């Protein structure tokens, strides 16, 4: 009997699509800073001190 010593995180990675240029990007669900699109520079998400406020289309939540 072995115990699972690795704790699971409560936050996930999220695949989003930029509303301006349609670029797909993976972001962290609890970011500490504003996230911009790597192609056009539009703001995709902003930090709220907890969960990220997403300003883009969510495509998939990754485990």
N, CA, C and O atoms as a GROMACS GRO file, in nm:
protein
  252
    1UNK      N    1   0.083  -0.119   0.000
    1UNK     CA    2   0.000   0.000   0.000
    1UNK      C    3   0.087   0.125   0.000
    1UNK      O    4   0.158   0.152   0.097
    2UNK      N    5   0.082   0.197  -0.106
    2UNK     CA    6   0.157   0.322  -0.109
    2UNK      C    7   0.060   0.439  -0.113
    2UNK      O    8  -0.046   0.432  -0.175
    3UNK      N    9   0.098   0.546  -0.048
    3UNK     CA   10   0.014   0.666  -0.045
    3UNK      C   11   0.055   0.759  -0.156
    3UNK      O   12   0.173   0.765  -0.193
    4UNK      N   13  -0.039   0.830  -0.209
    4UNK     CA   14  -0.010   0.929  -0.312
    4UNK      C   15   0.045   1.054  -0.244
    4UNK      O   16  -0.028   1.125  -0.176
    5UNK      N   17   0.173   1.080  -0.262
    5UNK     CA   18   0.238   1.192  -0.196
    5UNK      C   19   0.231   1.322  -0.275
    5UNK      O   20   0.259   1.429  -0.222
    6UNK      N   21   0.193   1.313  -0.402
    6UNK     CA   22   0.185   1.432  -0.485
    6UNK      C   23   0.044   1.488  -0.480
    6UNK      O   24  -0.052   1.418  -0.514
    7UNK      N   25   0.030   1.612  -0.436
    7UNK     CA   26  -0.101   1.674  -0.426
    7UNK      C   27  -0.146   1.726  -0.562
    7UNK      O   28  -0.065   1.775  -0.641
    8UNK      N   29  -0.273   1.714  -0.589
    8UNK     CA   30  -0.331   1.766  -0.712
    8UNK      C   31  -0.358   1.916  -0.696
    8UNK      O   32  -0.405   1.959  -0.590
    9UNK      N   33  -0.330   1.993  -0.797
    9UNK     CA   34  -0.359   2.136  -0.792
    9UNK      C   35  -0.506   2.158  -0.823
    9UNK      O   36  -0.568   2.078  -0.893
   10UNK      N   37  -0.562   2.265  -0.771
   10UNK     CA   38  -0.702   2.296  -0.793
   10UNK      C   39  -0.723   2.380  -0.918
   10UNK      O   40  -0.835   2.389  -0.969
   11UNK      N   41  -0.618   2.440  -0.968
   11UNK     CA   42  -0.630   2.523  -1.087
   11UNK      C   43  -0.590   2.444  -1.211
   11UNK      O   44  -0.519   2.344  -1.202
   12UNK      N   45  -0.636   2.489  -1.324
   12UNK     CA   46  -0.614   2.418  -1.450
   12UNK      C   47  -0.554   2.512  -1.554
   12UNK      O   48  -0.551   2.634  -1.536
   13UNK      N   49  -0.508   2.454  -1.661
   13UNK     CA   50  -0.467   2.531  -1.778
   13UNK      C   51  -0.588   2.542  -1.869
   13UNK      O   52  -0.670   2.450  -1.876
   14UNK      N   53  -0.601   2.655  -1.939
   14UNK     CA   54  -0.717   2.682  -2.022
   14UNK      C   55  -0.671   2.723  -2.161
   14UNK      O   56  -0.582   2.808  -2.175
   15UNK      N   57  -0.729   2.663  -2.264
   15UNK     CA   58  -0.700   2.701  -2.402
   15UNK      C   59  -0.803   2.805  -2.443
   15UNK      O   60  -0.924   2.780  -2.437
   16UNK      N   61  -0.755   2.923  -2.484
   16UNK     CA   62  -0.844   3.032  -2.523
   16UNK      C   63  -0.814   3.076  -2.666
   16UNK      O   64  -0.706   3.049  -2.719
   17UNK      N   65  -0.910   3.145  -2.727
   17UNK     CA   66  -0.893   3.199  -2.862
   17UNK      C   67  -0.909   3.351  -2.854
   17UNK      O   68  -1.006   3.402  -2.798
   18UNK      N   69  -0.813   3.422  -2.910
   18UNK     CA   70  -0.814   3.567  -2.914
   18UNK      C   71  -0.932   3.614  -2.999
   18UNK      O   72  -0.951   3.565  -3.111
   19UNK      N   73  -1.013   3.709  -2.949
   19UNK     CA   74  -1.127   3.758  -3.027
   19UNK      C   75  -1.087   3.844  -3.146
   19UNK      O   76  -1.166   3.863  -3.239
   20UNK      N   77  -0.966   3.898  -3.144
   20UNK     CA   78  -0.921   3.987  -3.251
   20UNK      C   79  -0.857   3.912  -3.368
   20UNK      O   80  -0.897   3.930  -3.483
   21UNK      N   81  -0.758   3.826  -3.339
   21UNK     CA   82  -0.682   3.761  -3.446
   21UNK      C   83  -0.705   3.610  -3.455
   21UNK      O   84  -0.650   3.544  -3.544
   22UNK      N   85  -0.786   3.554  -3.365
   22UNK     CA   86  -0.822   3.412  -3.362
   22UNK      C   87  -0.705   3.319  -3.327
   22UNK      O   88  -0.714   3.199  -3.351
   23UNK      N   89  -0.598   3.372  -3.271
   23UNK     CA   90  -0.486   3.291  -3.226
   23UNK      C   91  -0.527   3.210  -3.103
   23UNK      O   92  -0.592   3.263  -3.013
   24UNK      N   93  -0.489   3.083  -3.099
   24UNK     CA   94  -0.518   2.999  -2.983
   24UNK      C   95  -0.395   2.997  -2.892
   24UNK      O   96  -0.281   2.987  -2.938
   25UNK      N   97  -0.421   3.006  -2.760
   25UNK     CA   98  -0.314   3.016  -2.663
   25UNK      C   99  -0.356   2.944  -2.536
   25UNK      O  100  -0.474   2.943  -2.502
   26UNK      N  101  -0.260   2.882  -2.466
   26UNK     CA  102  -0.288   2.815  -2.340
   26UNK      C  103  -0.244   2.907  -2.227
   26UNK      O  104  -0.132   2.957  -2.226
   27UNK      N  105  -0.336   2.931  -2.130
   27UNK     CA  106  -0.306   3.017  -2.015
   27UNK      C  107  -0.334   2.940  -1.887
   27UNK      O  108  -0.401   2.837  -1.888
   28UNK      N  109  -0.282   2.991  -1.776
   28UNK     CA  110  -0.303   2.930  -1.645
   28UNK      C  111  -0.429   2.988  -1.583
   28UNK      O  112  -0.457   3.107  -1.598
   29UNK      N  113  -0.506   2.907  -1.514
   29UNK     CA  114  -0.634   2.948  -1.458
   29UNK      C  115  -0.625   3.045  -1.342
   29UNK      O  116  -0.724   3.111  -1.311
   30UNK      N  117  -0.510   3.055  -1.276
   30UNK     CA  118  -0.493   3.148  -1.164
   30UNK      C  119  -0.366   3.228  -1.186
   30UNK      O  120  -0.267   3.210  -1.114
   31UNK      N  121  -0.368   3.314  -1.282
   31UNK     CA  122  -0.250   3.392  -1.316
   31UNK      C  123  -0.231   3.510  -1.221
   31UNK      O  124  -0.327   3.559  -1.163
   32UNK      N  125  -0.108   3.555  -1.207
   32UNK     CA  126  -0.076   3.667  -1.120
   32UNK      C  127  -0.056   3.796  -1.198
   32UNK      O  128  -0.027   3.900  -1.139
   33UNK      N  129  -0.069   3.791  -1.329
   33UNK     CA  130  -0.050   3.911  -1.410
   33UNK      C  131  -0.140   3.907  -1.532
   33UNK      O  132  -0.198   3.803  -1.564
   34UNK      N  133  -0.152   4.020  -1.601
   34UNK     CA  134  -0.234   4.027  -1.721
   34UNK      C  135  -0.169   3.946  -1.832
   34UNK      O  136  -0.047   3.947  -1.847
   35UNK      N  137  -0.250   3.877  -1.911
   35UNK     CA  138  -0.200   3.795  -2.021
   35UNK      C  139  -0.247   3.856  -2.152
   35UNK      O  140  -0.365   3.884  -2.170
   36UNK      N  141  -0.151   3.876  -2.243
   36UNK     CA  142  -0.181   3.932  -2.374
   36UNK      C  143  -0.159   3.828  -2.482
   36UNK      O  144  -0.081   3.734  -2.465
   37UNK      N  145  -0.228   3.847  -2.595
   37UNK     CA  146  -0.211   3.760  -2.710
   37UNK      C  147  -0.068   3.774  -2.762
   37UNK      O  148  -0.014   3.884  -2.771
   38UNK      N  149  -0.008   3.660  -2.795
   38UNK     CA  150   0.130   3.662  -2.844
   38UNK      C  151   0.141   3.716  -2.986
   38UNK      O  152   0.250   3.753  -3.028
   39UNK      N  153   0.030   3.720  -3.060
   39UNK     CA  154   0.033   3.766  -3.199
   39UNK      C  155  -0.002   3.915  -3.209
   39UNK      O  156   0.075   3.992  -3.265
   40UNK      N  157  -0.118   3.954  -3.154
   40UNK     CA  158  -0.164   4.092  -3.174
   40UNK      C  159  -0.152   4.181  -3.050
   40UNK      O  160  -0.162   4.303  -3.061
   41UNK      N  161  -0.131   4.123  -2.932
   41UNK     CA  162  -0.113   4.201  -2.811
   41UNK      C  163  -0.242   4.236  -2.737
   41UNK      O  164  -0.236   4.307  -2.637
   42UNK      N  165  -0.357   4.188  -2.782
   42UNK     CA  166  -0.483   4.216  -2.714
   42UNK      C  167  -0.485   4.143  -2.580
   42UNK      O  168  -0.435   4.031  -2.570
   43UNK      N  169  -0.543   4.206  -2.477
   43UNK     CA  170  -0.551   4.146  -2.345
   43UNK      C  171  -0.649   4.028  -2.346
   43UNK      O  172  -0.765   4.044  -2.385
   44UNK      N  173  -0.602   3.911  -2.305
   44UNK     CA  174  -0.686   3.790  -2.302
   44UNK      C  175  -0.739   3.760  -2.162
   44UNK      O  176  -0.848   3.706  -2.148
   45UNK      N  177  -0.662   3.796  -2.060
   45UNK     CA  178  -0.702   3.766  -1.922
   45UNK      C  179  -0.634   3.863  -1.827
   45UNK      O  180  -0.526   3.915  -1.855
   46UNK      N  181  -0.700   3.887  -1.713
   46UNK     CA  182  -0.640   3.973  -1.612
   46UNK      C  183  -0.650   3.906  -1.475
   46UNK      O  184  -0.741   3.827  -1.449
   47UNK      N  185  -0.556   3.939  -1.389
   47UNK     CA  186  -0.551   3.883  -1.255
   47UNK      C  187  -0.654   3.952  -1.166
   47UNK      O  188  -0.674   4.073  -1.176
   48UNK      N  189  -0.719   3.874  -1.080
   48UNK     CA  190  -0.816   3.931  -0.986
   48UNK      C  191  -0.776   3.902  -0.843
   48UNK      O  192  -0.851   3.933  -0.750
   49UNK      N  193  -0.660   3.842  -0.823
   49UNK     CA  194  -0.617   3.805  -0.690
   49UNK      C  195  -0.653   3.660  -0.657
   49UNK      O  196  -0.615   3.609  -0.551
   50UNK      N  197  -0.726   3.596  -0.743
   50UNK     CA  198  -0.766   3.456  -0.727
   50UNK      C  199  -0.776   3.394  -0.864
   50UNK      O  200  -0.676   3.376  -0.934
   51UNK      N  201  -0.899   3.361  -0.903
   51UNK     CA  202  -0.920   3.307  -1.037
   51UNK      C  203  -0.902   3.418  -1.140
   51UNK      O  204  -0.928   3.535  -1.111
   52UNK      N  205  -0.858   3.381  -1.257
   52UNK     CA  206  -0.833   3.476  -1.365
   52UNK      C  207  -0.964   3.518  -1.431
   52UNK      O  208  -1.052   3.435  -1.454
   53UNK      N  209  -0.977   3.647  -1.461
   53UNK     CA  210  -1.092   3.696  -1.537
   53UNK      C  211  -1.055   3.685  -1.684
   53UNK      O  212  -0.968   3.757  -1.733
   54UNK      N  213  -1.122   3.595  -1.756
   54UNK     CA  214  -1.089   3.566  -1.895
   54UNK      C  215  -1.172   3.655  -1.987
   54UNK      O  216  -1.294   3.664  -1.972
   55UNK      N  217  -1.104   3.720  -2.082
   55UNK     CA  218  -1.169   3.811  -2.175
   55UNK      C  219  -1.168   3.755  -2.317
   55UNK      O  220  -1.190   3.830  -2.412
   56UNK      N  221  -1.142   3.626  -2.332
   56UNK     CA  222  -1.134   3.561  -2.461
   56UNK      C  223  -1.228   3.441  -2.462
   56UNK      O  224  -1.283   3.404  -2.358
   57UNK      N  225  -1.245   3.381  -2.577
   57UNK     CA  226  -1.330   3.263  -2.589
   57UNK      C  227  -1.258   3.141  -2.533
   57UNK      O  228  -1.147   3.108  -2.576
   58UNK      N  229  -1.319   3.073  -2.438
   58UNK     CA  230  -1.262   2.951  -2.380
   58UNK      C  231  -1.292   2.834  -2.473
   58UNK      O  232  -1.409   2.808  -2.504
   59UNK      N  233  -1.189   2.765  -2.516
   59UNK     CA  234  -1.204   2.650  -2.605
   59UNK      C  235  -1.205   2.518  -2.530
   59UNK      O  236  -1.283   2.428  -2.561
   60UNK      N  237  -1.115   2.508  -2.431
   60UNK     CA  238  -1.098   2.379  -2.362
   60UNK      C  239  -1.031   2.401  -2.227
   60UNK      O  240  -0.944   2.487  -2.214
   61UNK      N  241  -1.072   2.324  -2.129
   61UNK     CA  242  -1.005   2.325  -1.998
   61UNK      C  243  -0.921   2.199  -1.993
   61UNK      O  244  -0.972   2.087  -2.003
   62UNK      N  245  -0.791   2.218  -1.976
   62UNK     CA  246  -0.696   2.108  -1.979
   62UNK      C  247  -0.669   2.059  -1.837
   62UNK      O  248  -0.661   2.140  -1.744
   63UNK      N  249  -0.655   1.929  -1.819
   63UNK     CA  250  -0.634   1.870  -1.687
   63UNK      C  251  -0.496   1.877  -1.644
   63UNK      O  252  -0.463   1.830  -1.534
   0.00000   0.00000   0.00000
